[in-house]
Amino acid sequence: MTTHESQYRILYRDIDSMGYLYYSRYLDLFEMGRVEWMREEGFRYRDMEADLRLALPVTHAKCQYHSPLRFDDHAQIHTDVIAWSGTTLCFAYQIFSQERQELCATGEVELGCVDLDQGRPQRLPKALMDTLTTLLPQRNGRRKQEG
């Protein structure tokens, strides 16, 4: 599998005074998609932190808003890995309104691998690199081009 789909129903706590999903909550949906993508591929954040003492903090995030999500909408989050290097990993996202079958947001998040004890950059864990190489051999080690 390369693309993972997650679902989330927009709660009242998620919306702003205009009745739309608050802008920063889209990053929460990105995180949910990313964690579920990794879990489904057999690589859990919790295990990486506890067993390897490594973390993947966000180093860059961008979100483009196309159409608002509203209270009680079902958000469908599509998550995919688009690039990685020895120390970074980049995910891309598409968020749709399931009811309207409409694209609501797109975005990308880049994460760097760091040692939890020293806060210093580290290489991505071998098990994660093996998963990426197996699932996405055509993208192996390729970095996205900024344009």
Sequence and secondary structure as in RCSB ss.txt:
>XXXX:A:sequence
MTTHESQYRILYRDIDSMGYLYYSRYLDLFEMGRVEWMREEGFRYRDMEADLRLALPVTHAKCQYHSPLRFDDHA
QIHTDVIAWSGTTLCFAYQIFSQERQELCATGEVELGCVDLDQGRPQRLPKALMDTLTTLLPQRNGRRKQEG
>XXXX:A:secstr
   EEEEEE  GGGB TTSBB TTHHHHHHHHHHHHHHHHTT  HHHIIIII EE  EEEEEEEE S  BTT EE
EEEEEEEEE SSEEEEEEEEEETTTTEEEEEEEEEEE EETTT  B    HHHHHHHHHH GGGTT      
